[in-house]
Amino acid sequence: MLSSATLDDQVADRAWRLRLEPLLLVLAAGLLYTIHLGRLPNPDELHHVIAAHGLLVDGRPSIAEGIYTRGLLYTWLVAGSYALFGQESLAIARFPSVVCMALLVGVLFVWLRREADRRAAWLGAVLFAVSPFAVDIAQFARFYAPQCLTFFVAAILLHAAVLTPAGLARRALLAGLALPCLLLALHLQPTTLIGLVGIGVWAAGCFVLPWLVAPDVPPARRRAIVLGLLGAGLVLLAALWLTGILGDLWHRYRWTPLFNRKEQEQFWYYHAWFSLLYPTLWPLTGLLGLVAVAARPRAAAFALVTFAVAFLLNSLAAAKSLRYIVYAQPFLFAVWGIGLASLWPGLRAGARHLRAELADRLAFLGPAYRPLGGVLVASGLLFLLLANPFWLRTASLLADITVPPEQPAPDWPKVKAALEPWVARADIVVTTEELATLYFLGRYDVRFSPSKLEELDRDQQHEFGIDFRTGRPVIATRESLERILACYPTGIVLGPEASWNHPILITPELARLIQAHAEPIPLPRDSHVFAYRWARPADTAPPAACAGLPSFAHRKTGSP
């Protein structure tokens, strides 16, 4: 028999291991996500990068003359990161996302270990941690990472609240703890509402299905309550419709900016991406989900329903991006982890049997070739893993390698020396990417973007309307660009190379217009930035159409 001291040591060792495993996983994920953390930015990141500087300077999330309040919590996190490290940089701005995603990996591991087992926890959490979805969001200075973390924490608290047998008081406590997490996630990204629908469908199933099949419930009462619930639902929908709330939600659900409109009706968008990155696992999701539910119904049914509803609703929504569905992806990896862990004993036995059979078939080659069976089985399994090119996408993200059809990021630091003098002396600076121009070159005056113009407040959706985020004008037509070229004695038009000859930005027609009135500024070929400048004698009389155009002379800071 084991002595009490030995048992105490074993209990202590197990408790230490339970704490150490998620901690090591969080640290490993965090270190992974710091690789190439200072890469060139996506323009969306610069909303928080620049606004966080404003918070530190004067307490306002300012970008130029505008105020940027969307996802304000994340902007405060970036400002806090600046203050913590004592400097401002893209890598430091991304640090809160790194921390949130690393913590999410740890929370997913702990939840799966508690609700399923250690094998499911390791499989689900590690597969999620190294997925391109997690890596991309961890290295993205935007609100998606804290949204993922807060939504998942809220979800598992609601899961516990529904399934706890401890009584109403404990359920209310758990639901109360989930509420601030849900509100934070909703503040960060409205797609949280879609995830909440999935949780609601699962919770309704937990409460309603057992009652519907209970033999002691009279059929008449069952029908009456079901009809009553349906009637209450219709009344609620009618109330939402009459108050305009439902119409507003539907508009948000089915509206997308111009730049994202080509995917608006592609309901297969997410299916195509999952099929591309996980061609082995994704088609098996249905079967793995059933295996997982059979093995661990509490956790697997919750994860499967939450992900399935989010996947369907996001697929039918107008705006689409892998970042928009990332809040639901931990639930997919939970399903995969539980399903694979449940099949693991059978798969291992099958692989052992196959190795033995192959060894027997290769026996005629001699005893030295018997290990070849094991090598062949290992090779087959390795191919099955590597055939899922998620690892290639993850590696390209961490190595900062652009994979077509993606466009290379414009290297603004590389063109800074060539462009800064012209930007400083120009009477006007027109750009197709305002935030990068402002961040790296220190100035822009007008943004050219039909898509951006649609995003302005309704009363500003006209040429030279003011973008509330920056406080500066936006234009979208050839006529406005012609006025600028004709009315300002000196100026510069610049932007990412990808926006030149672009169908909704600098179209071929606009490119010919610019080339007819301006000359290119020589830039490094691999900078992926274009720039054209013009200069006319200062005493040239401006056309009559120039009346009413703003002056930006106060932003001129020097001369080339």
C-alpha positions as CSV (number, residue, x, y, z in Angstrom):
1,M,0.0,0.0,0.0
2,L,1.0,3.6,-0.6
3,S,1.8,5.6,2.5
4,S,-0.1,8.8,3.2
5,A,3.0,10.8,2.5
6,T,3.4,9.2,-0.9
7,L,-0.3,9.9,-1.7
8,D,0.2,13.5,-0.6
9,D,3.2,13.8,-2.9
10,Q,1.3,12.4,-5.8
11,V,-1.6,14.8,-5.2
12,A,0.8,17.7,-5.0
13,D,2.6,16.7,-8.2
14,R,-0.7,16.4,-10.0
15,A,-1.9,19.8,-8.7
16,W,1.4,21.3,-9.8
17,R,1.1,19.7,-13.3
18,L,-2.4,21.0,-13.6
19,R,-1.2,24.5,-13.1
20,L,2.0,24.2,-15.0
21,E,0.6,22.8,-18.3
22,P,-1.6,25.8,-19.2
23,L,1.0,28.2,-18.1
24,L,3.6,26.6,-20.3
25,L,1.2,26.6,-23.2
26,V,0.3,30.3,-22.7
27,L,4.0,31.2,-22.7
28,A,4.8,29.0,-25.7
29,A,1.9,30.5,-27.7
30,G,3.0,34.0,-26.6
31,L,6.5,33.5,-27.8
32,L,5.3,32.1,-31.1
33,Y,3.2,35.1,-31.7
34,T,6.1,37.5,-31.2
35,I,7.9,36.3,-34.3
36,H,8.2,39.2,-36.7
37,L,5.8,41.2,-34.6
38,G,7.0,44.5,-36.0
39,R,6.0,43.7,-39.6
40,L,4.5,46.4,-41.9
41,P,0.9,47.3,-40.8
42,N,-2.5,46.6,-42.2
43,P,-4.2,50.0,-42.6
44,D,-6.9,49.0,-40.1
45,E,-4.3,48.6,-37.3
46,L,-3.3,52.2,-37.7
47,H,-6.7,53.4,-36.3
48,H,-5.6,52.2,-32.9
49,V,-1.9,52.8,-33.3
50,I,-2.4,56.5,-34.0
51,A,-5.4,57.1,-31.7
52,A,-3.5,55.5,-28.8
53,H,-0.9,58.2,-29.2
54,G,-3.6,60.8,-28.9
55,L,-4.8,59.2,-25.7
56,L,-1.4,59.6,-24.2
57,V,-0.9,63.2,-25.4
58,D,-4.2,64.8,-24.5
59,G,-6.6,62.0,-23.4
60,R,-8.4,61.9,-26.7
61,P,-8.3,59.0,-29.2
62,S,-7.5,61.5,-32.0
63,I,-6.5,60.9,-35.6
64,A,-5.5,64.2,-37.2
65,E,-8.6,66.4,-36.5
66,G,-11.0,63.4,-36.0
67,I,-11.8,61.2,-33.1
68,Y,-11.7,57.4,-33.4
69,T,-14.0,55.7,-30.8
70,R,-14.6,52.3,-32.3
71,G,-13.2,49.5,-30.1
72,L,-12.1,52.2,-27.7
73,L,-11.1,49.6,-25.1
74,Y,-8.5,48.2,-27.5
75,T,-7.1,51.7,-28.2
76,W,-6.7,52.1,-24.4
77,L,-4.9,48.8,-24.3
78,V,-2.5,50.0,-27.0
79,A,-1.9,53.2,-25.1
80,G,-1.3,51.2,-21.9
81,S,1.2,49.1,-23.9
82,Y,3.0,52.2,-25.0
83,A,3.2,53.5,-21.5
84,L,4.3,50.1,-20.1
85,F,7.2,49.8,-22.6
86,G,8.0,53.5,-22.6
87,Q,7.9,53.8,-26.4
88,E,5.6,53.6,-29.4
89,S,5.9,51.0,-32.2
90,L,3.9,48.6,-34.3
91,A,5.1,45.6,-32.3
92,I,4.2,47.3,-29.0
93,A,0.8,48.2,-30.3
94,R,0.2,44.5,-31.2
95,F,1.3,43.3,-27.7
96,P,-2.2,43.4,-26.2
97,S,-3.4,41.1,-29.0
98,V,-0.5,38.7,-28.4
99,V,-1.4,38.5,-24.7
100,C,-5.1,38.0,-25.3
101,M,-4.7,35.2,-27.9
102,A,-2.1,33.4,-25.7
103,L,-4.5,33.6,-22.7
104,L,-7.3,32.3,-24.9
105,V,-5.1,29.3,-25.8
106,G,-4.7,28.6,-22.1
107,V,-8.4,29.1,-21.3
108,L,-9.4,26.7,-24.1
109,F,-6.9,24.1,-22.8
110,V,-8.2,24.4,-19.2
111,W,-11.8,24.2,-20.3
112,L,-11.3,21.2,-22.5
113,R,-9.2,19.4,-19.8
114,R,-12.0,19.9,-17.3
115,E,-14.9,19.1,-19.6
116,A,-13.2,16.3,-21.7
117,D,-9.7,15.1,-20.9
118,R,-6.0,16.0,-21.2
119,R,-5.7,14.5,-24.7
120,A,-8.6,16.5,-26.0
121,A,-7.2,19.6,-24.3
122,W,-3.7,19.2,-25.9
123,L,-5.1,18.4,-29.3
124,G,-7.7,21.2,-29.4
125,A,-5.6,23.9,-27.8
126,V,-2.4,23.2,-29.7
127,L,-4.2,22.9,-33.1
128,F,-5.9,26.3,-32.4
129,A,-2.7,27.9,-31.1
130,V,-0.7,27.1,-34.3
131,S,-3.6,27.8,-36.7
132,P,-3.3,30.7,-39.1
133,F,-6.4,32.2,-37.6
134,A,-4.9,32.5,-34.1
135,V,-1.5,33.7,-35.5
136,D,-3.1,36.4,-37.7
137,I,-5.3,37.8,-34.9
138,A,-2.4,37.7,-32.4
139,Q,-0.3,39.8,-34.6
140,F,-3.1,42.2,-35.5
141,A,-3.4,45.5,-33.6
142,R,-7.2,45.6,-33.6
143,F,-10.0,44.5,-31.3
144,Y,-10.5,40.9,-32.5
145,A,-8.1,39.3,-30.0
146,P,-9.8,40.7,-26.9
147,Q,-13.2,40.0,-28.5
148,C,-12.2,36.4,-28.9
149,L,-11.0,36.1,-25.3
150,T,-13.9,37.8,-23.6
151,F,-16.5,36.0,-25.8
152,F,-15.0,32.6,-25.1
153,V,-14.9,33.3,-21.3
154,A,-18.5,34.5,-21.3
155,A,-19.5,31.4,-23.3
156,I,-18.0,28.9,-20.9
157,L,-19.5,30.8,-18.0
158,L,-22.9,30.5,-19.6
159,H,-22.2,26.9,-20.4
160,A,-21.5,26.3,-16.7
161,A,-24.6,28.4,-15.7
162,V,-26.9,26.2,-17.8
163,L,-25.5,22.9,-16.8
164,T,-24.7,23.4,-13.1
165,P,-26.8,21.3,-10.8
166,A,-26.1,23.6,-7.8
167,G,-29.3,25.6,-8.0
168,L,-30.7,29.0,-9.2
169,A,-28.3,31.2,-7.1
170,R,-25.2,29.6,-8.5
171,R,-26.6,29.8,-12.1
172,A,-27.4,33.5,-11.6
173,L,-23.9,34.1,-10.3
174,L,-22.3,32.4,-13.3
175,A,-24.6,34.3,-15.7
176,G,-23.8,37.5,-13.9
177,L,-20.1,36.9,-14.3
178,A,-20.6,36.3,-18.0
179,L,-22.5,39.5,-18.6
180,P,-19.6,42.0,-18.4
181,C,-17.5,39.7,-20.6
182,L,-20.3,39.7,-23.2
183,L,-20.7,43.4,-23.0
184,L,-17.0,43.9,-23.5
185,A,-17.0,41.5,-26.5
186,L,-20.1,43.4,-28.0
187,H,-18.4,46.7,-27.5
188,L,-15.4,45.4,-29.4
189,Q,-17.2,43.8,-32.3
190,P,-21.0,43.5,-33.1
191,T,-20.5,40.0,-34.5
192,T,-20.6,38.9,-30.8
193,L,-24.4,39.0,-31.3
194,I,-24.1,36.2,-33.8
195,G,-22.1,34.1,-31.4
196,L,-24.7,34.8,-28.7
197,V,-27.4,33.4,-31.0
198,G,-25.5,30.1,-31.2
199,I,-25.2,30.0,-27.4
200,G,-28.9,30.8,-27.1
201,V,-29.9,28.0,-29.5
202,W,-27.8,25.5,-27.5
203,A,-29.3,26.8,-24.2
204,A,-32.8,26.6,-25.5
205,G,-32.2,23.0,-26.5
206,C,-30.9,22.1,-23.1
207,F,-34.0,23.5,-21.4
208,V,-36.7,22.7,-24.0
209,L,-35.8,19.3,-25.4
210,P,-35.8,17.3,-22.1
211,W,-39.2,18.9,-21.2
212,L,-40.6,18.1,-24.7
213,V,-39.8,14.4,-24.3
214,A,-40.7,14.1,-20.6
215,P,-43.5,11.5,-20.2
216,D,-45.1,13.3,-17.3
217,V,-45.9,16.5,-19.3
218,P,-49.4,16.3,-20.7
219,P,-49.5,16.8,-24.5
220,A,-52.1,19.6,-24.2
221,R,-49.9,21.6,-21.9
222,R,-46.9,21.0,-24.1
223,R,-48.7,22.3,-27.2
224,A,-50.0,25.3,-25.2
225,I,-46.6,26.3,-24.0
226,V,-44.9,25.8,-27.4
227,L,-47.6,27.9,-29.0
228,G,-47.3,30.5,-26.3
229,L,-43.5,30.7,-26.8
230,L,-43.9,31.1,-30.6
231,G,-46.5,33.8,-30.1
232,A,-44.2,35.7,-27.7
233,G,-41.4,35.4,-30.2
234,L,-43.6,36.9,-32.9
235,V,-44.7,39.7,-30.7
236,L,-41.1,40.5,-29.8
237,L,-40.2,40.5,-33.5
238,A,-43.1,42.8,-34.3
239,A,-42.0,45.1,-31.5
240,L,-38.4,45.2,-32.8
241,W,-39.7,45.9,-36.3
242,L,-42.0,48.7,-35.2
243,T,-39.3,50.4,-33.2
244,G,-36.8,50.2,-36.1
245,I,-34.4,48.0,-34.2
246,L,-34.9,44.9,-36.4
247,G,-34.5,47.0,-39.6
248,D,-31.3,48.5,-38.4
249,L,-29.9,45.0,-37.4
250,W,-30.9,43.6,-40.8
251,H,-29.3,46.6,-42.6
252,R,-26.1,46.0,-40.6
253,Y,-26.2,42.3,-41.4
254,R,-26.7,42.7,-45.1
255,W,-24.6,45.8,-45.7
256,T,-20.9,45.8,-46.6
257,P,-18.5,48.5,-47.7
258,L,-17.7,48.7,-51.4
259,F,-14.3,47.1,-51.1
260,N,-15.8,44.0,-49.6
261,R,-18.9,43.8,-51.9
262,K,-17.5,41.2,-54.2
263,E,-17.8,38.6,-51.5
264,Q,-21.3,39.7,-50.4
265,E,-23.2,36.8,-52.0
266,Q,-20.5,34.2,-51.6
267,F,-22.1,32.1,-48.9
268,W,-19.4,29.5,-49.5
269,Y,-16.7,31.9,-48.5
270,Y,-15.8,30.4,-45.1
271,H,-16.3,26.8,-46.3
272,A,-13.8,27.5,-49.1
273,W,-11.2,28.8,-46.7
274,F,-11.6,25.9,-44.2
275,S,-11.5,23.4,-47.1
276,L,-8.3,25.1,-48.4
277,L,-6.5,25.2,-45.1
278,Y,-7.8,21.9,-43.5
279,P,-8.8,19.6,-46.4
280,T,-8.6,16.6,-44.2
281,L,-10.2,17.8,-41.0
282,W,-12.9,20.2,-42.3
283,P,-14.9,17.5,-44.3
284,L,-14.7,15.3,-41.2
285,T,-16.1,18.0,-38.9
286,G,-19.6,16.5,-39.0
287,L,-18.5,13.0,-38.1
288,L,-15.9,14.3,-35.6
289,G,-18.7,16.4,-34.1
290,L,-20.9,13.3,-33.7
291,V,-18.1,11.3,-32.2
292,A,-17.3,14.1,-29.8
293,V,-21.0,14.5,-28.7
294,A,-21.2,10.7,-28.1
295,A,-18.0,10.8,-26.0
296,R,-18.4,14.1,-24.2
297,P,-21.9,15.5,-24.8
298,R,-21.7,18.4,-22.3
299,A,-18.8,20.2,-23.9
300,A,-19.0,18.8,-27.5
301,A,-22.7,19.7,-28.1
302,F,-22.1,23.2,-26.8
303,A,-19.1,23.8,-29.0
304,L,-20.6,22.2,-32.0
305,V,-23.9,24.2,-31.9
306,T,-22.2,27.5,-31.1
307,F,-19.8,27.1,-34.0
308,A,-22.3,25.7,-36.5
309,V,-24.8,28.6,-35.9
310,A,-22.0,31.2,-36.1
311,F,-20.6,29.6,-39.3
312,L,-24.0,29.6,-41.0
313,L,-25.0,33.1,-40.0
314,N,-21.6,34.6,-40.9
315,S,-21.8,32.8,-44.2
316,L,-25.1,34.4,-45.0
317,A,-24.0,37.8,-43.8
318,A,-22.9,40.4,-46.4
319,A,-19.5,41.4,-45.0
320,K,-17.0,38.6,-45.0
321,S,-13.4,38.1,-43.7
322,L,-11.7,35.3,-41.8
323,R,-11.3,37.9,-39.0
324,Y,-15.0,38.3,-38.7
325,I,-15.6,34.7,-37.7
326,V,-12.5,34.2,-35.5
327,Y,-14.5,34.6,-32.3
328,A,-16.2,31.3,-33.2
329,Q,-13.1,29.3,-34.2
330,P,-12.0,28.1,-30.7
331,F,-15.3,26.1,-30.6
332,L,-14.4,24.4,-33.9
333,F,-11.0,23.4,-32.5
334,A,-12.7,22.2,-29.3
335,V,-14.9,19.9,-31.4
336,W,-11.9,18.6,-33.3
337,G,-9.9,18.1,-30.1
338,I,-12.6,16.1,-28.4
339,G,-13.4,14.1,-31.6
340,L,-9.8,13.2,-32.3
341,A,-9.1,12.4,-28.7
342,S,-12.1,10.0,-28.7
343,L,-10.9,8.2,-31.8
344,W,-7.2,8.2,-30.7
345,P,-7.2,4.7,-29.1
346,G,-8.8,3.1,-32.2
347,L,-6.5,5.0,-34.5
348,R,-3.4,4.0,-32.6
349,A,-4.6,0.3,-32.5
350,G,-5.3,0.5,-36.3
351,A,-1.9,2.0,-37.0
352,R,-0.2,-0.7,-34.9
353,H,-2.1,-3.4,-36.7
354,L,-1.3,-1.9,-40.1
355,R,2.4,-1.7,-39.2
356,A,2.4,-5.4,-38.2
357,E,0.6,-6.4,-41.4
358,L,3.1,-4.4,-43.5
359,A,6.0,-6.0,-41.7
360,D,4.7,-9.4,-42.5
361,R,4.2,-8.5,-46.2
362,L,7.8,-7.2,-46.3
363,A,9.3,-10.2,-44.5
364,F,10.5,-11.7,-47.8
365,L,13.0,-8.9,-48.0
366,G,14.7,-10.1,-44.9
367,P,14.7,-9.2,-41.2
368,A,16.5,-6.0,-41.8
369,Y,13.5,-4.6,-43.7
370,R,10.8,-5.3,-41.0
371,P,11.1,-1.8,-39.5
372,L,10.1,-0.5,-43.0
373,G,6.4,-1.1,-42.1
374,G,6.6,1.3,-39.3
375,V,8.3,3.9,-41.5
376,L,5.6,3.6,-44.1
377,V,2.8,4.0,-41.6
378,A,4.6,7.0,-40.1
379,S,5.1,8.5,-43.6
380,G,1.4,8.0,-44.4
381,L,0.3,9.7,-41.2
382,L,2.8,12.6,-41.8
383,F,1.4,13.1,-45.3
384,L,-2.1,13.2,-43.8
385,L,-1.0,16.0,-41.5
386,L,1.0,18.0,-44.0
387,A,-1.7,17.7,-46.6
388,N,-3.5,20.3,-44.4
389,P,-1.7,23.4,-45.5
390,F,-2.6,25.4,-42.5
391,W,1.0,25.0,-41.3
392,L,2.2,26.6,-44.6
393,R,-0.1,29.5,-44.1
394,T,1.0,29.9,-40.4
395,A,4.7,29.7,-41.5
396,S,4.2,32.3,-44.2
397,L,2.5,34.7,-41.6
398,L,5.3,34.2,-39.1
399,A,7.9,34.7,-41.8
400,D,6.1,37.7,-43.2
401,I,5.9,36.2,-46.7
402,T,3.1,37.3,-49.0
403,V,1.3,34.4,-50.6
404,P,-0.8,35.2,-53.8
405,P,-3.5,36.4,-54.3
406,E,-2.5,38.7,-51.4
407,Q,-0.7,41.9,-52.4
408,P,2.6,42.8,-50.8
409,A,2.4,45.4,-48.1
410,P,3.6,48.8,-49.2
411,D,7.0,49.5,-47.6
412,W,6.4,53.1,-46.4
413,P,9.6,53.4,-44.4
414,K,11.6,52.6,-47.6
415,V,10.1,55.6,-49.5
416,K,10.1,58.0,-46.6
417,A,13.3,59.8,-47.5
418,A,12.2,60.2,-51.1
419,L,8.6,61.4,-50.4
420,E,8.9,63.5,-47.2
421,P,10.4,66.6,-48.9
422,W,7.6,66.6,-51.5
423,V,4.9,66.0,-48.9
424,A,6.3,68.8,-46.8
425,R,6.2,71.5,-49.6
426,A,3.0,70.4,-51.5
427,D,-0.1,72.6,-51.4
428,I,-2.2,69.4,-51.2
429,V,-1.4,65.7,-50.6
430,V,-4.0,63.2,-52.0
431,T,-3.7,59.6,-51.0
432,T,-5.5,56.3,-51.5
433,E,-4.4,55.3,-48.0
434,E,-4.7,58.1,-45.4
435,L,-3.6,56.4,-42.2
436,A,-0.3,55.0,-43.5
437,T,0.5,58.3,-45.2
438,L,-0.2,60.1,-42.0
439,Y,1.7,57.7,-39.8
440,F,4.8,57.3,-41.9
441,L,5.0,60.6,-43.8
442,G,3.3,62.9,-41.2
443,R,0.7,64.4,-43.5
444,Y,-2.2,63.9,-45.9
445,D,-5.0,66.3,-46.9
446,V,-7.6,64.4,-48.9
447,R,-8.4,60.7,-49.2
448,F,-9.5,59.3,-52.6
449,S,-11.8,56.3,-52.0
450,P,-15.3,55.6,-53.3
451,S,-15.6,52.9,-50.6
452,K,-14.6,55.2,-47.8
453,L,-17.1,57.9,-49.0
454,E,-19.9,55.3,-48.4
455,E,-18.8,54.9,-44.8
456,L,-19.1,58.5,-43.9
457,D,-22.0,59.9,-41.9
458,R,-25.1,60.3,-44.2
459,D,-24.9,64.1,-44.3
460,Q,-21.2,63.9,-45.3
461,Q,-21.6,61.4,-48.2
462,H,-20.7,63.9,-50.9
463,E,-17.5,65.0,-52.5
464,F,-15.1,66.6,-50.0
465,G,-17.3,65.2,-47.2
466,I,-15.5,65.0,-43.8
467,D,-14.5,61.6,-42.4
468,F,-15.4,61.7,-38.7
469,R,-12.5,59.4,-38.0
470,T,-9.8,61.8,-39.2
471,G,-11.7,65.1,-39.6
472,R,-10.4,65.4,-43.2
473,P,-12.2,65.3,-46.6
474,V,-12.8,62.3,-48.9
475,I,-13.3,62.4,-52.7
476,A,-14.4,59.6,-55.0
477,T,-14.9,61.0,-58.6
478,R,-12.8,62.0,-61.6
479,E,-14.3,65.5,-61.5
480,S,-13.0,66.1,-58.0
481,L,-9.5,64.8,-58.8
482,E,-9.5,67.0,-61.9
483,R,-10.4,70.0,-59.8
484,I,-7.5,69.3,-57.5
485,L,-5.0,68.8,-60.3
486,A,-6.1,72.1,-61.8
487,C,-6.6,74.3,-58.7
488,Y,-3.6,73.6,-56.5
489,P,-0.2,74.9,-57.8
490,T,1.8,72.0,-56.3
491,G,0.6,68.6,-55.1
492,I,1.3,65.0,-54.8
493,V,-0.9,61.9,-55.4
494,L,0.3,58.7,-53.7
495,G,-0.7,55.4,-52.3
496,P,-0.1,51.7,-52.2
497,E,0.8,50.2,-55.6
498,A,-2.1,47.9,-55.3
499,S,-4.5,50.8,-55.6
500,W,-3.1,51.9,-59.0
501,N,-5.2,50.6,-61.9
502,H,-7.6,49.3,-59.3
503,P,-11.3,48.9,-60.3
504,I,-12.6,51.0,-57.4
505,L,-9.6,53.3,-56.5
506,I,-7.2,54.7,-59.1
507,T,-8.9,53.1,-62.2
508,P,-7.0,53.0,-65.5
509,E,-8.9,56.1,-66.6
510,L,-7.8,58.0,-63.5
511,A,-4.3,56.7,-63.8
512,R,-4.1,58.2,-67.4
513,L,-5.5,61.5,-66.0
514,I,-2.8,61.7,-63.3
515,Q,-0.1,60.8,-65.7
516,A,-1.2,63.5,-68.1
517,H,-0.9,66.2,-65.4
518,A,1.9,65.0,-63.1
519,E,5.2,63.2,-63.2
520,P,6.2,60.1,-61.2
521,I,8.6,60.4,-58.3
522,P,11.3,57.8,-58.5
523,L,10.9,55.2,-55.7
524,P,12.5,51.8,-55.0
525,R,10.9,49.2,-57.2
526,D,10.2,46.9,-54.3
527,S,8.5,49.6,-52.1
528,H,5.1,48.8,-53.7
529,V,4.2,52.5,-53.4
530,F,3.3,54.9,-56.3
531,A,3.7,58.7,-56.2
532,Y,3.1,61.5,-58.7
533,R,3.8,65.2,-58.2
534,W,2.9,68.3,-60.1
535,A,4.1,71.9,-59.9
536,R,3.0,75.0,-61.9
537,P,4.1,78.6,-61.7
538,A,2.6,80.3,-58.6
539,D,1.2,83.1,-60.6
540,T,-1.0,80.8,-62.8
541,A,-4.6,82.0,-62.6
542,P,-6.8,79.3,-61.0
543,P,-9.9,78.2,-62.9
544,A,-13.4,79.4,-61.8
545,A,-14.1,75.8,-60.6
546,C,-11.5,76.3,-57.8
547,A,-13.8,78.5,-55.7
548,G,-14.7,77.0,-52.4
549,L,-11.9,74.5,-52.3
550,P,-10.1,74.4,-48.9
551,S,-6.5,75.5,-48.4
552,F,-4.0,73.2,-46.9
553,A,-1.1,75.6,-47.0
554,H,-0.8,75.6,-43.2
555,R,0.4,72.0,-43.3
556,K,3.4,72.9,-45.5
557,T,6.5,72.5,-43.4
558,G,9.4,72.8,-45.7
559,S,10.7,72.5,-49.3
560,P,12.6,69.9,-51.2
